Amino acid sequence: MVLDLKSGAVVFVGEGKGADALQPFWKRLKRCRAKIEAVAMDMSPAYLCAVQTHLSKAVIVFDHFHIIKLFNDRLSDLRRQVYREATEQLHKQVLKGTRWLLLKNPENLDNTRDEAKRLHEALSLNQPLATAYYLREDLRRVWEQSDRSAARRVLDDWIRRAEASGIRILIRFAHTLAAPRSGILNYYRYRISTGPLEGTNTKIRVLQRKAYGFRDTEFFKLKIYALHETRYELVG
């Protein structure tokens, strides 16, 4: 699915999840001669290749929510590894059920449920887990800077610290971020994300549940296009 981030309108609904599903969109885009300035997307190599091929002049902005989600997945993997390797039953009890605490932003921890205390206890048991957690918080700072230059310094410093941590998961993630630096920092040229697209996906899932599924694919596509009041402009 392709969304116009300015209007919020769905402009294309493809079939399937691969980059090939976008082929009809590229043809329509060429016919209508629309000019795309910037594209917000995840770091999927297949989609990146497709966008670079068909929109060579567009600025690519790698979605920061997706990047944080990827890191959260690695953090969850590390917690599971630490839990499996814990030898004392007490440590296992402390680590059990802390996944959501690790993924929560510090400001969202519920003090009435002692969540900050439980998180601190879990982090104190394992240095690699604590390092990964605090690096996750530092990674968020990349998108909180005043300009691109400041963000570049924060990102480069983060990559260096992750590489120097000696923790395999963090080293691999640092390498994941090193190559697409420009796409990450392009957020400071176009402050866009795939957030609106995720919101539309949620509406689509609700639509499916209410209708108990759609047997007619074309009718379902029309319902998706109608989710937004703005009429989409890509025709052909």
MARTOR-316081 format. One record per residue (C-alpha): x negated, y negated, z. Coordinates in steps of 0.5 Angstrom, whole numbers, plus 500, padded with zeros to 3 digits. Layout:
<nodes>
((X, Y, Z))
...
</nodes>
This chain:
<nodes>
((500, 500, 500))
((498, 493, 498))
((500, 487, 502))
((500, 479, 501))
((497, 477, 507))
((499, 470, 506))
((507, 471, 505))
((507, 478, 508))
((510, 481, 502))
((509, 488, 500))
((506, 488, 493))
((505, 495, 491))
((506, 502, 494))
((502, 508, 491))
((503, 515, 492))
((498, 519, 496))
((492, 516, 501))
((486, 516, 496))
((483, 511, 492))
((487, 514, 486))
((493, 512, 488))
((491, 504, 487))
((490, 505, 479))
((497, 503, 477))
((496, 497, 482))
((490, 495, 478))
((493, 495, 471))
((499, 491, 474))
((494, 486, 477))
((490, 486, 470))
((497, 484, 466))
((499, 479, 471))
((492, 476, 471))
((493, 474, 479))
((487, 472, 482))
((485, 475, 489))
((480, 471, 493))
((479, 476, 499))
((481, 483, 501))
((482, 485, 508))
((480, 493, 509))
((477, 498, 513))
((470, 501, 511))
((473, 507, 507))
((467, 508, 502))
((472, 510, 496))
((477, 504, 497))
((470, 499, 498))
((468, 502, 491))
((475, 501, 488))
((475, 494, 490))
((468, 492, 488))
((470, 495, 481))
((476, 492, 480))
((476, 485, 484))
((468, 484, 483))
((469, 477, 485))
((473, 478, 491))
((470, 477, 498))
((471, 483, 502))
((473, 482, 510))
((472, 489, 514))
((478, 489, 519))
((475, 488, 526))
((481, 492, 529))
((479, 498, 525))
((471, 497, 527))
((473, 497, 534))
((478, 503, 533))
((472, 507, 530))
((468, 505, 536))
((473, 507, 541))
((474, 514, 537))
((466, 515, 539))
((467, 512, 546))
((472, 518, 547))
((468, 523, 544))
((462, 521, 549))
((467, 522, 555))
((469, 529, 552))
((462, 530, 552))
((460, 528, 559))
((466, 531, 562))
((464, 538, 558))
((457, 537, 561))
((459, 535, 568))
((457, 541, 573))
((460, 538, 579))
((468, 539, 580))
((468, 532, 583))
((465, 529, 577))
((470, 533, 573))
((476, 530, 577))
((473, 523, 577))
((472, 523, 569))
((479, 527, 568))
((484, 522, 565))
((480, 516, 564))
((480, 516, 557))
((485, 510, 557))
((482, 506, 562))
((475, 506, 557))
((479, 504, 552))
((483, 498, 555))
((480, 491, 555))
((478, 489, 562))
((483, 484, 562))
((489, 489, 561))
((487, 493, 567))
((492, 494, 572))
((489, 493, 579))
((496, 495, 583))
((494, 502, 580))
((487, 501, 582))
((485, 502, 575))
((478, 498, 575))
((476, 502, 581))
((477, 508, 578))
((474, 506, 571))
((468, 504, 576))
((467, 510, 579))
((467, 514, 572))
((462, 509, 569))
((457, 510, 575))
((457, 518, 574))
((454, 517, 567))
((449, 512, 565))
((450, 513, 557))
((458, 513, 558))
((457, 506, 562))
((452, 504, 556))
((457, 505, 551))
((463, 502, 555))
((459, 495, 556))
((457, 495, 549))
((464, 496, 546))
((465, 490, 550))
((459, 486, 547))
((461, 488, 540))
((468, 485, 541))
((464, 478, 542))
((462, 478, 534))
((469, 476, 532))
((469, 471, 538))
((463, 466, 536))
((464, 459, 533))
((461, 460, 526))
((458, 466, 522))
((451, 464, 524))
((452, 465, 531))
((456, 472, 529))
((450, 474, 525))
((445, 473, 531))
((450, 477, 536))
((451, 483, 531))
((444, 484, 530))
((442, 484, 537))
((448, 489, 538))
((445, 493, 533))
((438, 493, 536))
((441, 495, 543))
((445, 500, 540))
((439, 503, 536))
((434, 502, 543))
((439, 506, 547))
((437, 513, 545))
((444, 515, 545))
((446, 519, 539))
((453, 517, 538))
((451, 509, 539))
((445, 510, 534))
((449, 513, 529))
((455, 507, 530))
((449, 502, 529))
((447, 505, 522))
((454, 505, 520))
((455, 497, 522))
((448, 495, 519))
((449, 496, 512))
((456, 493, 511))
((454, 486, 515))
((456, 482, 510))
((463, 485, 510))
((463, 484, 517))
((461, 477, 518))
((466, 475, 512))
((471, 474, 517))
((468, 467, 518))
((470, 465, 511))
((476, 468, 511))
((480, 470, 518))
((484, 475, 515))
((485, 483, 518))
((489, 489, 516))
((494, 487, 522))
((500, 485, 518))
((499, 491, 514))
((499, 496, 520))
((505, 492, 523))
((509, 494, 516))
((506, 501, 517))
((510, 501, 523))
((516, 498, 520))
((516, 504, 515))
((515, 509, 520))
((522, 506, 524))
((525, 506, 517))
((524, 513, 516))
((526, 515, 523))
((533, 512, 522))
((534, 515, 515))
((531, 522, 517))
((527, 521, 511))
((528, 520, 504))
((528, 525, 499))
((528, 520, 493))
((521, 517, 493))
((523, 511, 488))
((529, 509, 493))
((524, 509, 499))
((519, 505, 495))
((525, 499, 494))
((526, 500, 501))
((519, 498, 503))
((519, 492, 498))
((525, 490, 501))
((522, 490, 508))
((520, 482, 507))
((524, 477, 505))
((519, 474, 500))
((520, 477, 493))
((513, 480, 491))
((510, 477, 484))
((506, 482, 481))
((511, 485, 475))
((509, 489, 469))
</nodes>
